[in-house]
């Protein structure tokens, strides 16, 4: 945790002792009364916080807020639903790299049971997303959705913007040499562990997605997703 | 396993049933006699293999070899020794992305006990490296070393080539905007989880390393290493 995030509604309440953030302040940062730590409001400003007092139930905190971080890069991802362990990594690391949205979708070759994981049903996913944003010293949480079918996710796309889909088999251009036109944002689709079906490729092409590749080497979904986001950011001058 | 790797010395011997590759062939790929699977010789050609017979102890295999994969990209990494769980990921994913060498070094802010992990002493690291290369459909294993101190690793560098060190605090240029000169190869140094000490920065600069950054967002070592390798490859047209 490079920065500790708070929801706006939490700012006026004491921070309960059993909250992981309270333990982090007391046990890892060893923040005595008045010592400043880096804090942020979810989707709001960054600033400093400090402990003004404590009692049996929790810590009283005060804050001083500065400017909000720059707007989030408009990269919206469609990701074939991964196994939960991979999803945890993607949530954390893509939130660290900075994307606007992650839409985890059901695909034909995907494993349908992944959408029923406790990662999603218990809300555990929020913790990984927040970890990634805190690591990156940012306050802006990507929007996350899961369990929709690919056609819905593709159909709901706003008009305009760049649309790319990673594909090992029918890519027409390497992503690294792709030249962007149109800047409202990038929608990038990345298949699940077994990739796209033929029908899904047709659907993506019909929805205006250009099939792009990452070169000769075949990468796991988690490696491919990070590599693709980095390439898009480099191309658009966002990193 | 997209491709199954064999050491040259293994090609004339039966593959033991308890070998993970035999189990993969029989249980995952369900390769009956004569059915072809993708195979490779470590640091040698790719081709096809098939089962010609089996008995109680193992499988007899035959092979037909084609061309070797292209030479490995000359990217040599110096990595501050990570905690073992991070090292497993780095070994696998950097081998998938394709680098020539990984030198895991002791640094001043690093945790010395990481060098004593069973990951290194038992040779378990080889499995992760091989997994990554097999995933990428390649045969070339990166060279790996661990436990040296940073000054030794920096001192042993051959003359010439590009030298870069990632640094969050004293970077002089973003890696994404770095323009390469000199093409014999790239040496890229990435600190451990707590980064470089002031003395290490001086050492790196004296050894000709340019301190480069990855932008405003602070990334974990594992995310930073993958992002940096992708950027170098894009810049040099290797991906």
Interface residues (C-beta under 8 A of the other chain):
Chain A: X2 X69 X70 X93 X96 X97 X98 X135 X136 X137 X138 X174 X176 X214 X215 X216 X217 X218 X219 X220 X222 X223 X226 X227 X230 X231 X233 X234 X237 X239
Chain B: X2 X69 X70 X93 X96 X97 X98 X135 X136 X137 X138 X174 X176 X214 X215 X216 X217 X218 X219 X220 X222 X223 X226 X227 X230 X231 X233 X234 X237 X239
